[in-house]
């Protein structure tokens, strides 16, 4: 619209300029005509004066008409070119709009198809895995010797599959919509998750705090503590700490397990990165990272003993404190 207005203003100014030029040239020629008549024909009669004036005026009118017509032709050509340009732009815009609409329809169809597959994966296959796990438990209880060992491996594999399906379901929920962030009792969440590992050596050094999170906050601690128990060995010691730092709540989960090499400390939070420690099998720590970021925090992993990764790791992450969350 701004361009159209500028074009109209330019055309009006050009027309006025053309008319001004015609008027100036006409005035100049009339003055020259009168001067020439006075100098060269001082005794010309009144009739001859009228005839020559009419003839000269007619020539000037023809000249002015030609001059204005020529400028109008330029304007018409410019307007015609602009109309064609606008039509081409509108046609291109229509094609682009149609293309975007087509892509949008394809994306919606792909989204529905992906959700169908995820429904099958997390529900139907999940139910089948639960049944398989029950039968695996029966085999473990009824078999002895080497067959019992095979049954135990089968059961662990089925349980791992069930765990992966559960993580996929949670990740799907995270990306399905905005989080329901609200004040959450951090102390209660941590104690509840520690209670899920009754055989582990876990020390909790915390302070009661209300943080901004949702009901998936427990998944952070379940994954971090679970990884430490799973990969740290029977004698692993785990410590969970909560403190305030720089206006945020800083949480650390450390263990005395095999640790994480420096080269792997970033990769463990990405999907499907196979790490020597085993904790980065793909989804667990990826889920932890996207949950921490979902709550507006940051996460990193360091050596429990600086410079000695083989003596264990410490995961540190921040959470936003709720107003009056002390």
C-alpha positions, -999 to 999 in steps of 0.1 A, spaced: 0 0 0 28 24 8 44 17 -26 11 23 -44 7 57 -26 42 67 -35 36 57 -72 5 79 -73 23 108 -58 51 104 -83 27 103 -112 9 135 -100 42 153 -95 54 142 -130 22 155 -146 24 188 -129 60 191 -140 51 183 -176 24 210 -176 48 234 -160 73 228 -188 46 233 -215 35 266 -199 71 279 -196 79 270 -232 46 285 -244 53 317 -226 89 318 -239 77 312 -275 49 338 -273 74 364 -260 98 355 -288 69 358 -314 58 392 -301 95 405 -301 101 392 -337 68 408 -349 78 441 -333 113 441 -348 107 427 -382 71 437 -390 65 470 -373 38 481 -398 18 448 -399 -19 454 -400 -44 443 -373 -59 416 -395 -25 402 -403 -16 403 -366 -48 383 -357 -41 358 -384 -4 353 -374 -14 351 -337 -40 325 -343 -17 305 -365 11 306 -339 -12 299 -311 -25 268 -329 10 256 -335 17 260 -298 -14 241 -289 -4 212 -311 31 213 -296 16 213 -261 -8 185 -269 20 164 -283 42 170 -253 15 161 -228 5 131 -249 40 118 -250 43 121 -212 9 104 -209 22 75 -230 51 71 -207 28 71 -177 5 45 -194 34 23 -202 47 25 -166 12 18 -152 8 -11 -176 41 -26 -165 32 -21 -128 -2 -38 -134 16 -68 -150 41 -68 -121 13 -68 -95 -5 -96 -113 27 -117 -114 32 -110 -77 -4 -119 -69 -1 -151 -89 32 -160 -72 15 -153 -38 -14 -176 -47 9 -204 -58 29 -199 -26 -2 -200 -5 -15 -231 -22 19 -247 -17 19 -238 20 -16 -252 24 -6 -284 7 25 -288 30 3 -280 60 -21 -307 50 7 -332 46 22 -322 80 -12 -327 96 -16 -361 80 20 -371 90 13 -359 126 -19 -381 128 0 -410 114 29 -405 139 4 -403 167 -12 -436 155 21 -453 156 29 -439 190 -5 -450 203 3 -485 190 38 -484 205 29 -470 239 -4 -488 244 -8 -520 225 29 -530 225 32 -518 261 3 -542 271 20 -570 253 53 -563 270 36 -564 304 21 -598 297 55 -610 285 71 -598 317 46 -618 338 54 -649 319 91 -642 323 86 -639 360 69 -673 360 98 -688 341 123 -673 366 104 -688 395 99 -723 380 133 -729 363 166 -739 378 202 -738 367 212 -725 333 176 -722 320 168 -699 349 197 -676 339 183 -674 304 149 -666 318 164 -638 340 181 -622 309 148 -624 291 130 -607 320 156 -579 321 152 -574 284 114 -572 286 117 -548 316 141 -526 296 116 -525 268 88 -515 292 111 -488 306 118 -474 271 81 -474 262 74 -454 294 100 -428 285 87 -425 250 52 -419 264 65 -392 287 85 -375 260 54 -375 238 34 -359 266 61 -332 270 59 -322 234 21 -325 232 15 -291 247 26 -264 272 35 -275 307 12 -270 337 39 -252 357 30 -246 393 46 -245 428 58 -280 437 72 -294 469 108 -304 459 116 -320 492 85 -343 490 94 -353 454 130 -362 463 120 -382 493 93 -401 474 118 -411 447 145 -421 472 119 -444 488 117 -462 454 152 -475 459 151 -491 494 183 -512 488 205 -483 477 228 -462 498 214 -427 494 221 -397 515 198 -367 512 210 -332 523 182 -309 514 162 -279 525 124 -276 520 118 -256 488 89 -249 465 100 -249 429 82 -242 396 75 -276 379 48 -301 371 40 -337 380 69 -349 358 95 -335 381 99 -369 398 112 -383 365 144 -363 368 153 -378 401 140 -413 392 163 -413 361 194 -398 378 191 -420 409 182 -451 389 212 -447 366 235 -443 396 221 -475 412 221 -494 379 255 -486 366 274 -478 399 275 -513 412 265 -528 445 287 -506 466 278 -473 450 270 -444 474 246 -417 462 242 -382 476 214 -358 467 218 -321 477 196 -291 475 208 -255 481 202 -220 471 226 -202 448 223 -169 429 185 -167 434 179 -203 421 176 -237 436 207 -258 428 202 -296 429 231 -321 427 229 -359 424 264 -375 428 276 -411 430 308 -430 435 303 -451 404 326 -454 373 321 -418 363 319 -402 328 349 -393 307 353 -357 298 347 -364 261 313 -379 269 299 -353 293 279 -334 267 268 -364 246 251 -382 275 222 -357 273 215 -364 237 194 -391 222 210 -425 213 245 -416 223 262 -449 234 286 -441 263 311 -462 281 293 -456 314 261 -469 300 240 -440 312 236 -425 278 217 -453 262 194 -428 245 164 -416 262 168 -414 300 191 -385 303 176 -369 272 143 -369 291 161 -354 322 175 -326 300 143 -316 283 124 -316 316 150 -294 333 148 -270 303 110 -272 304 112 -258 339 135 -230 329 167 -245 344 201 -258 332 219 -291 336 254 -303 334 276 -332 346 310 -329 363 335 -351 381 326 -359 417 363 -354 424 376 -327 401 400 -340 375 393 -377 384 363 -389 364 369 -425 373 358 -417 409 322 -409 401 300 -382 385 278 -354 398 248 -341 379 239 -305 387 208 -287 376 189 -256 385 152 -250 391 133 -218 395 120 -211 430 83 -204 434 74 -171 451 76 -176 488 90 -210 482 111 -213 513 
